[in-house]
């Protein structure tokens, strides 16, 4: 079973990926720093969850290609 993430986390992550696709990779630490620069999150927990979802999303896309 996988993690269930709230819709606002997924929406935020996918929107960031659409706007800045070259800024994100499959590395969580890099994605966390990029998300901090590109968006204003109200807490570190939300930032980390968005960065984690971006990381997983990029890994899944890489496997499909």
N, C-alpha and C positions, 0 to 999 in steps of 0.2 A: 504494500500500500504506500502511496505517496503522500506528500504534504499537501494539505488543503490551504490555499492562500486566499485571502479576501480579494474581491474584485478590484478594489482601489489600488492594491499592490500591483496586480497584473496590468491594469490600465496605465498606471504611472510608468511601469517598466517598459511596456510596449511603445508608449508615446515617446519616451526618451530614446529608445532604439530607432524609431522612425525618424526622429529629428537629427540624431547624432550617431549614425551607425558606425562610423569610424572611431568613435571614442571608447567603445566597449570591446572586451575580449572574453576569453574563457577563464580569466583569472579574477577571483573574487576581490582580492585586495585592490587591484587596478580598477575594477568596476566600482568599488566603494568610493575611491577617491574621485573618480570621474563623476559619479552621481552627486557627490557633495559639491563639486564645482558647478555642475550644470543645472541643478535644481535646489530649491529651498525646502528642506524637510523639517518638520517640527520636532523630530526626535531622531536619535541615533538608531533606535530600534527599527523605525520605518525605513530609514536610509539603508540599513543592512538587509532588511527583507527585500527591498526593491533590487539592491545589488545582487543578492542571492538568486532572485528570480531571473534577472538578466543573465547571470552566469549559466543557470540551468537551460534557459531558452537558447542561448548561443551554442551550448553543447549539443542540444537536440537538433538544432539546425545544421550543425557541422556533420552530425551522423547521417542526416538525410541526403546530404550532397555527395 
